[in-house]
Amino acid sequence: LTGQDLAGKHVLVTAGPTQEAMDPVRFLSNHSTGKMGYAIAGRAAMRGAEVTLVSGPTALDTPKGVNRVDIRSARDMYDAVLSRAAQQDFIIKAAAVGDYRPAATADEKLKKGDGELNIRLARNPDILAALGADKRPGQLLCGFAMETQNLLDNAESKLRRKNCDMLVANSLRDKGAGFGTDTNIATLLFADGHREQPSIMSKADLADLILDRLLGMSRR
Ligand code: C5P
């Protein structure tokens, strides 16, 4: 039992997908269910932290004791996270943020024609990179990476590029990992270069492990 070892800590977690509107009825999104981020938020609250969960649209119940802020688009998530970042001790970015949005959102439903339709996409701001560029002393930043190939190389490069203290790499290809599952297979990468590869575990247990490692780093 971990008790209330996160008492006094302010923890912000992002979770779920973002939705990028094309018109009033359609959007661009991904398969994230929010389970990993909700598990982290729930465990952090159980361990006594003051938790803010910035969540994209999910079907999940708000974990007990968690302050939930609902958003839809990546730009809304950017505003919700950046406006609360300064007060946080740990920021854990488990959300699957859309990298692109339709460059224009139509006011009325787009009507179909006979031929193909091309949609121009605009780049969304990178929330984690913005947090990393503006990290206050003592604040710890944890990112996530999910890839279909070259997972660990990509994860290592994200950890550096976005100035994270820790990065959780999870594969989409492994059985028991990825979207919607209750278990995860992850490699933890740390800014000091070391790595940790726990075996398959529940998302709740992985949440505790991530929080253990952040707490350990905060005491150093
Ligand atoms: O580079 P990539 O998007 O794969 O990085 C993944 C990490 O960055 C995740 O922690 C994700 O939540 C975060 N991210 C973000 N803002 C974006 C894209 C990704 O915070 N626009």
Boltz pocket constraint, residues with backbone or C-beta under 6 A from the ligand:
constraints:
  - pocket:
      binder: B
      contacts: [[A, 74], [A, 93], [A, 94], [A, 95], [A, 96], [A, 97], [A, 98], [A, 99], [A, 124], [A, 125], [A, 126], [A, 127], [A, 128], [A, 129], [A, 142], [A, 143], [A, 144], [A, 145], [A, 146], [A, 158]]
      max_distance: 6.0
